[in-house]
Amino acid sequence: MALLALAAPLSPLASGEVTQKGNVRVSVQGKLTPQSLPRDGVAPISVSVSGRIGATGSAGPPQLRKIAIAINRHGRLSSRGLPLCRIGHIDPSTTSEALSSCGSSLIGAGSFSANVKLPEQSPFPSHGRVVAFNGRLRGRPAILAHIYGTKPVPTSYVLPFLVRSSRGTFGTVLEASLPKITGDWGYVTGIAMTLERRFSFRGKQRSFLNAGCPAPAGFKSVIFPLLRTSFGFDGGLNLTDTLTRSCRVEG
């Protein structure tokens, strides 16, 4: 059984490409590894994405309600051969309990941050871990992001990202809706996740994420739209940004 090597999570507070509407601001970063990929066919990759949410002035941002991450059509998700994790196995649980229950389904890791509100107190920052598992929800493929924090009290919940296909520049879209309960304790200020998993199935090495480099014939590198991110907030506000990155043709 080959598990993802868990590196240090991306900081959700890192600076990045910024989108702002009114007083709400979202900064997003994304990374593709490796940058050298085949022109024809695909090779294993990892994708990292992080978003920081803030607001100008003294008031905090509205509560985050929806997240969508669209991946360039030259990147493909392939979960065939990976065990499925069920929400009931990891909710509620600590991070270590979730890994014990669904470690064979692990496909990613990261971190989150939030500002917690208590009566008659100023909001204070809280941080926690995210571990992501291959799963299904209502019969559809899903990435189950298990979120666990300890302040002000130990709290866990599962944020399911439903996976759907799309036409055009972005071939795969991951969509999640945050539970209403999050509005009772504060607001999300950042989330970061790296997706990567290599495993063996029927004697062959496979990868959860694969991609090729879409450089035209005669060119050894290209700048392309890697990710399109969308953050939806209470009140109907939506902030969308497209991250462009580069890749090189192998050889």
Helices and strands as residue ranges (DSSP letters): E 17-21, E 24-33, E 36-37, E 43-44, E 46-55, E 64-72, E 75-77, H 87-90, H 95-102, G 103-105, E 106-116, E 124-137, E 140-149, E 155-165, E 170-177, G 180-184, E 186-195, E 198-201, E 204-207, E 209-211, E 221-233, G 234-236, E 238-249
